[in-house]
Amino acid sequence: MQCFSVEDGSASWKRPGVGMAAAIPSGNDLLVRDGNRSLYCLDAATGNVKWTYLTSVGPQGSLYGASAMTVKGNLAVVGTMDGYIFALKW
């Protein structure tokens, strides 16, 4: 995962891992899904992980599709292939 400067396109930060969809900004945070069935909240300025939440433990695997997550303020609503919907508030 990488973040680039809007002024000149240079890399602001990089971190290992694979984002399964574009990150969703929320204030100073970024929320992104990964291939390990987790949702990450990153500090947008540094890329440091603020928290991680495992969203799926069933045999179906990871989160389902980019449209299965929405964020407003400090509330994220996430759907999974397990048939669950999570509402996470931070």
C-alpha positions as CSV (number, residue, x, y, z in Angstrom):
1,M,0.0,0.0,0.0
2,Q,1.3,3.5,-0.9
3,C,0.2,7.1,-0.4
4,F,1.3,9.8,-2.8
5,S,1.6,13.5,-2.5
6,V,-1.1,15.5,-4.3
7,E,1.4,18.3,-5.0
8,D,4.1,16.4,-6.8
9,G,3.2,12.7,-7.0
10,S,6.1,11.6,-4.8
11,A,5.5,8.7,-2.3
12,S,4.5,10.0,1.1
13,W,4.7,6.5,2.7
14,K,4.7,2.8,1.9
15,R,3.8,-0.2,3.9
16,P,3.8,-3.9,3.2
17,G,0.5,-5.7,2.5
18,V,-2.0,-5.9,-0.2
19,G,-5.1,-3.7,-0.3
20,M,-8.0,-5.5,-1.8
21,A,-9.8,-2.3,-2.8
22,A,-9.1,1.4,-2.8
23,A,-8.8,2.9,0.7
24,I,-11.7,4.9,2.0
25,P,-10.7,8.2,3.7
26,S,-12.5,9.3,6.9
27,G,-11.0,12.5,8.4
28,N,-7.4,11.7,9.2
29,D,-7.9,8.0,8.8
30,L,-7.9,5.6,5.9
31,L,-9.8,2.3,6.0
32,V,-8.6,-0.5,3.7
33,R,-9.4,-4.3,3.4
34,D,-6.6,-6.8,2.9
35,G,-6.3,-10.4,1.7
36,N,-6.2,-11.8,5.3
37,R,-9.9,-11.0,6.0
38,S,-9.1,-7.9,8.0
39,L,-10.1,-4.2,7.9
40,Y,-7.3,-1.8,8.8
41,C,-7.6,1.8,10.0
42,L,-4.5,3.7,9.0
43,D,-3.3,7.2,9.9
44,A,-3.5,8.9,6.6
45,A,-0.4,11.1,7.2
46,T,1.9,8.3,8.2
47,G,0.4,5.0,7.2
48,N,0.7,3.7,10.7
49,V,-1.9,1.1,11.8
50,K,-4.4,2.5,14.3
51,W,-6.4,-0.7,14.6
52,T,-7.2,-3.9,12.8
53,Y,-10.5,-5.9,12.9
54,L,-10.8,-9.5,11.6
55,T,-14.1,-9.4,9.7
56,S,-14.5,-13.0,8.5
57,V,-13.6,-16.3,10.0
58,G,-15.8,-18.6,7.9
59,P,-14.8,-20.9,5.1
60,Q,-15.9,-18.3,2.5
61,G,-12.8,-16.2,3.2
62,S,-12.3,-12.5,2.8
63,L,-14.6,-9.5,2.4
64,Y,-17.0,-9.4,-0.5
65,G,-16.5,-6.7,-3.1
66,A,-15.5,-3.1,-3.0
67,S,-19.1,-2.0,-2.6
68,A,-19.5,-4.0,0.6
69,M,-17.9,-1.3,2.7
70,T,-19.0,2.2,3.4
71,V,-17.7,4.8,5.9
72,K,-19.1,8.0,7.3
73,G,-17.3,9.9,10.0
74,N,-16.1,7.3,12.5
75,L,-18.5,4.5,11.5
76,A,-17.7,1.8,9.0
77,V,-20.3,-0.7,7.8
78,V,-18.8,-3.8,6.2
79,G,-20.4,-6.9,4.6
80,T,-18.7,-10.3,4.3
81,M,-19.2,-13.5,2.3
82,D,-20.1,-15.2,5.6
83,G,-23.4,-13.4,5.5
84,Y,-22.6,-10.9,8.2
85,I,-22.7,-7.1,8.4
86,F,-20.4,-5.4,10.8
87,A,-20.8,-1.8,12.1
88,L,-17.6,-0.6,13.6
89,K,-17.4,2.7,15.4
90,W,-14.1,4.3,16.6
